[in-house]
């Protein structure tokens, strides 16, 4: 499968390049960086530490997408929307691991999915998606006497909060409870406030050091507490999941999919 890595000069882009070179049945045919980047022209493989691939970084995604079967995209929402338009024109697979979306900002992706196979997830790891499945089941099984809190920690350079994974887990909890997360989400607490409202799903965000990603969902009842936790120890697990998603998407019809679809966790 001929894959394009966008944002190829960043940490995640380099991880994606490594993951593609390690995968069976896939190869990097193009690597994209923003216009004016000092990395343009450098070899994607050398940047990723896997040796020369003969794939120089370019700022021309239109040409790159035309000669590819899929694109791996962990960039920013505005860029991902543009790449989705190009993927739809080329009728290829678009794997989106981008986070930091504002409410409704990703709706144009549904239009692109009429022609592209779009696979979007706040987290591409098997473990996190299994965790989300367990969270949904636990939320459905435990009544509203159990308060739900989502706790996450990432490295000090992460700019969006809560993380895409935390929101993924919050959505799973809301789905289990049969409620709208937007109406029951609590993102901040400060000073003197009213007691916790029953049915709310709280989020707590920690940032510091080089933490790749830690997420816990806490179900707190009277006299007992259940905690479901995932800790990411290697950024490559997200990259490997993205490649797995692309290979899965190659044989699918145009549409909008999640990592749960890729892993068979939607039932």
Buried (B, 14 or more C-beta within 10 A) or exposed (E): BBBBBBBBBBEBBBBBBBBBBEBEEBEBBBBBBBEEBEBBEBBBBBBBEBEEBEBBBBEEBEEBBEEBBBBBBBBBBEBBBBBBBBBBBBEBBBBBBBBBBEEEEBEBBEEBBEBBBBBBBBBBBBBBBBBBBBBBEBBEEBEEEBBBBBBBBBEEEBEBBBBBBBBBBBBBBBBBBEBEBEEBBBEEEEEEEEEEEEEBBBBBBEBEEEBBBBBBBBBBEEEEEEEBEBEBEEBBBBBBBBBBBBBBBBEEEBBBBBBBBBBEBEE
